[in-house]
Amino acid sequence: MQQQHVPVPGVGPNRERQHRMTAAICSIILQGLGQLYNRQWIKGICLLLLEGAGLAYLLPRLSQAVWGIWTLGENTQRFVKVNGSTVLQRGDHSIFLLLDGIIVLLVFFVFILIYILNIRDAYVTGVAREEGKQTLGAAASLRNMMDKNFPYLFLSIPALGILFFTVMPILFTITIAFTNYSAPDHIPPAKLVDWVGFKTFSDLIQLKSWSQTFYGVLTWTVIWAILATVTTYFGGVLVALLIEQRGIRFKKLWRTIFILPYAIPQIISLLLMRNLFNGQFGPINTYMRAFGLEGLPWLTDPFWAKVTVIVVNMWIGIPVSMVLILGVLTAIPRDLYEAAEVDGASAFQKFRIITMPFILFATTPVLIMQFAGNFNNFNVIFLLTNGNPLRGDYQYAGATDLLVTWLYKLTLDNNKFNMASAVGIIIFLIIASFSIWNFRRSKSFKEEDMIQ
């Protein structure tokens, strides 16, 4: 028999929603007021204090922040006459205005987010009151937070750090790319910076003096990333397979020897290699001349400089891949090899059908990350060649410069900040699109439970 709802006198649909709507409206009017209405005194007072602190910070700064981002300043630094003396009158610093504006807007974003969560909390507590549930006091709220919402509480702290120390610099870099912030005509405080839209990207891609450098450096960066990844990865596979071969003695010793290049700090290894490959007095050319051979311009010729950085990168990168592959090899079931031997498979067939698919399945995400790391491999290029040898047809770049080392030279050496920001955005788009596309296509990402 269906049970019928018996209406309670004086209580209708609108009456049933009284607590939730009143609490929500109070929280809209003033943050924390809804919690006070719900008799959550400590939480309400804390939210009121938080809103007071937020308003005290934002009210005197928000309009200035919007003005600073919109205009990037109006008054330049100049000398003026005061009582017969020449004094320097400070002007607007466009970059400081932009940076301060981004920080204030991020604080405003956090403030609005807390404000919305405050309204939701008051509404949910009001619903609980309508259902006859007891409102949680301060101690119970704290226990509930530490029990059920502890992950959110714990993650909120690093999330704020990421917002202000990762997202904020990224936003600042992106905005710089749409300005004319570069030497010598637009360097604050002597000069103001202006918004120029996509002109920086247009000049980088279409203006001959810049486009020739950009396409040349981009081409070498892609070639370098592919060669550096392939050589180190398959070099590590080869070394790992040789060490794990049956009959090889002193395996622990071989592993230790091959891991030493990675254990030594890169700055030491690369500076040592830079001296070894020196064309004039380096030991390698000295020994070559001692045997009647002509020394090679390892670091002064564009072709040989590129060969040198790839070889040195193999010396540093193969041990990393070797250790990774050794771990994968130990996880491959031996039954598969025994079954393959019964079927008469050769060593190469076992490698092609069993070993390599297992290795690729386990290491595809790492392989993608290695490509992204090599695309931005600043250390090897900067410490070994500094991007040299120089090219006269390039703008502030050498023959072995990658996009990331070229970006470094544009900023710290030549004050071409807008061009450097545009290059940084392009690097991000290339790496992000490549990584996401390959991750989504890999079996590791799809969590396949078997190798086909």
Steps between C-alpha positions, in 0.01 A plus 500: 500500500644832395572732790358848458680814608311674777553877480613670815296809585689820435781324317495518121760471226617857556516448876714187452761702309518780757828408668694428183392817320544724804849363568599537134368858478680594821825360361450695179453821697801440723739208500458297819158647584327185378717289729406723791133453408561123506653537849851416381655781698873435466480419127291810438739727690800353315332560165408855601862569595619344174267723299617803694864418426419441134309825462775691683750369244286524187307826535802736478671289230241348266421810295871585475572144387239513223625843391861381499427194287280698262734796444846371608565849630459852365787710641862443400803570715647843420706786637314811615601839636415555868610828663773539241632145551463204267350200672393162372126451507403137529253364249287190465683169475297299248635159602445558871145617426437186294647265759323665794174496305524126432573429867204710618265335250611155617433600860158628386438163331582313824277743694205436265557123519490507882190724482319245278601210724372699799157534338491131413599401855226715651244356256598138570491558875156659463377191316631284785311713753178458302548122509526514878872433518708662768729783393865413544682702762858620480656179634276277286568712191873470560475122540289475185752712311794290616314177427296538181646817347863457600620437140342828385642688797846354450500559122376858529835620637715375207220607264544859619875464456450375144261787430744772607836341417414307182181634344586864573842489323336321206233770472767768528706337222194470275406866547857616430479333156219741406701813586799679347718447810848493344819701477580771420174689449265349757688428822342645817519725689656729237247383240148361522388164365193473277265222396567395140277193462640223280766720340781320687390161367455646152853644502643174633343296222491743206770765549806367315759604758312305768327225303827366358635459852175358636455235230869409506512460877164317503617253234818419691302475827268236352793308344692518827201383707439200272866395478570557869194297601554215257873461568472507879191278512617225266854533630361425847304206361814358337715536813228352722456199269874439488527508880204263543630245249553151634860424580594861577694506826534786750164654401493726805842634409390579144189676626708709738750597229233609254305701759805710597453763222154572638618507862749778425341850489432613145680830540824315578461251215403761242775747588750214491371394159527859383873494578547152352348608167684832485635534147833663588629337817240233577633149577289337227655706217841471665484120485368510144797712390736266685378216278539708185134596467368849453310647792133575453320828580274333755351819644576762233344343189117494486479136384759358738362705789161335450662157481689574820194600704314186387792274597546668837126479565519125437772475764272670752162360395563131429550407871153635584334289231714201596381501861138538387524214249674272751200534728263413215704197393481346846117522486460306175373144574761238413224263389454705183862450398482127577187465289666691218805271516274195477343651189848545351516880516838660440658756734392785272143370482480479880626857520252625238194312625551490878773731630444819301119509533532461877763774516297741288180429695670581831715793387291688242403777748866535601603508135257785435634686804856448380411658166345798677807526726739486204296764319578728795843356582667821610798355689669301225488777241576793728782340698662322206478747211304801633304469176810575293647518242341833416310555177496840337155450348340422839358747750678444833535123439769250404505182296432266795251719685169342590186705543550496877862623485402760241227614739763533773720717278208716393410579860816520708748608233297718262183613685265382223238397751197501271671276243619266776146474639363417156765229460408363843132478405589319177718252693212431738251446216732259318590295808147498645332396175762234426492354851121495537447349155754223556390428857141452389605266220727282714383169647642605834258793514206279399600255778500198278532183706680305231741562216365418157 
